[in-house]
Amino acid sequence: MDLKEIMAVNLRRKRHDLQMTQEELAERAGLSARYVGAIERGDVSASVTVLGQIAEALGVEAGDLLKKVARLSKS
C-alpha cells in the first residue's frame, strides 16, 4: 500500500468512527465533498496543506492519517 492508499483507508475509518459524512467533513475542512471522496477512493493525492485541513477537521494529528495500521487476521 502506498501513502495515498494508507491515507484513504485511515481517513475513511476515522470519518466513520466519528459518524461524519463526506459532506460534513468537506464543510469542516473547507473542501468540496467531491474532492474528499476522491481522496478516500485514492483517486487523487492530497497536498500537505489539505492533509492538515482534513486532520484538523477530524481532530487528529496529520501524521496519524499516514500511519499504516496492521490488519487484524480472523482466526
Sequence and secondary structure as in RCSB ss.txt:
>XXXX:A:sequence
MDLKEIMAVNLRRKRHDLQMTQEELAERAGLSARYVGAIERGDVSASVTVLGQIAEALGVEAGDLLKKVARLSKS
>XXXX:A:secstr
  HHHHHHHHHHHHHHHTT  HHHHHHHHT  HHHHHHHHHTSS   HHHHHHHHHHHTS GGGGGS        
